[in-house]
Amino acid sequence: MTDLEVKSSQIEGAGCGLFTRTPIAKGSCVCIYSGKVLRTVDAIRLKDKSYLMRLGPQVYVDPFDDKTVLGRYINDPRNRLLQNVIFDKRPEEQCAYVIAKRDIAAGEEIFADYGRWYWLTTTPNRLEKLPVR
């Protein structure tokens, strides 16, 4: 894993973001996205799905209550050109590996694509607060 820190995101209204203190090479594992493991029926019942990730059929993880899961601080810049990591979902391991899509310089914020499902099911208020870049 790499040397990461949580601080204010560069995205207005996004809250905290995840930043690297050291350079990260393309293809490296930046961190692990994990959390409470849920089946679909339990995932649907969650009031706040902000951190919920579907790993595969009947396998979800939710780090909502675990602030030690650094992957929960990764933001979606809503611009593919700014995304520098991807989620390598591993349902059999009940987690996703966060993998660098390109070389990432020290000090950069870590950005990923949350996927269409996230934005289709999110609250309108969240969408209004985040600028399209």
N, C-alpha and C positions, 0 to 999 in steps of 0.2 A: 504494500500500500504506500501511499504518498503522504507528504506532510501537508495537511489541510487545516484551514481555519474558517470559522463562521464569523461573518461580519455583515454589515448592511449591504444589501444587494444594490447593484447598479441600476436595477429596474425599479423605477418609481412605484411605490405602493406595494412592492413584493415582500417587504420585511427583510428577513435575513437571507443571505446567500452563502454559497460554499466557494472558497477560494483556495488556490494552491500556493504554497510558500516556495515550492521548488519546481523546476521544469518537469514536465511529464512527457514521456515519449509516446508516440502513436502506438496503439495496441496494448498499452499498459493498463492494468487494473487500478483505477483511481480509488475506489472504495466499494463497499458492499451495501446494497439496498435490501434491508430485511426488516422484520417486525413481527407482530402477532400474526400467526398463520390462521386464515379464515377460509371457510367454504363459501360458495356463492350465496347460500341462503343467509348466512351471517353477515357477509359483506354488504348485501342489499339493505340490511336493517341498520347499518351505521348511520348516525345522524350527520357526522362530518366525514366526508370521503376525501378530504384534501390530500392525504398522504397514501391513500389506498392504491395498490398496484396489482393488476391481474398478471399472474405469472403463467397461467395455463388453465385448462379446464378444472374447475373446482378448487383452484389454488390461488389465494390472494394473500398479500402481506400488507400490514398496516403499522407503520412506526409512529403513529400519532402520539402515543404515550411514552415514547422512548427517544429522548433528545440526544442520546449518544449515537444514534444511527445518523451519521453525517450525510448520507445520501438524501435524507429528507429535506435538506437545505438546498438541493439543486433546483434551480428555476428554469422555466421554459421562456426563452426570449421571444418566442413567436416569430422567429426569423431563422430559417434553416442555415443561413450563412454564419450565424453566431453560435450555433450548436457545436460543441466540441467533444461531447461524449454520447455514447449510446448505452442502452440498458440491454445486457445479455441475460435474458430471463431464463432461470433454471428452476422450474417447478419441482424437480426431484430433489433439489437442495434447499428449497423453500426460500430462495433469495434471487436477486439479480446482481450480476457483476456490472459495475459502472466502468466502461472501457473507453479510453481516449480514441476519438476518431482521427485526430491529428496531433502533432506535437503541440503541447500547451505550455506557454511561458509562465514563469514564476509571477505571481500576482494576479493572474487571470481568474475571472469568475468561471465556475463550472456551469455549463448550460446544456440542457437536453430537450428533446422533443417529448412532451407528455403524451402525445397521441391524440387523435381525433376524439376518442371516447371521453377523455378528461374534459375537453372544452365543450363538448355537446351536453354533458351532464353537470357542468359547473353552474354556480349561481350567476345570474346576470350582473349582480353587483361586482363580483370579482372581475368579470370581463370588462366592465366599464372602467375599473381602476387601472387595468394594465394596458399600456399603450402598445399598439401594433407597431413593430419596428421594421 
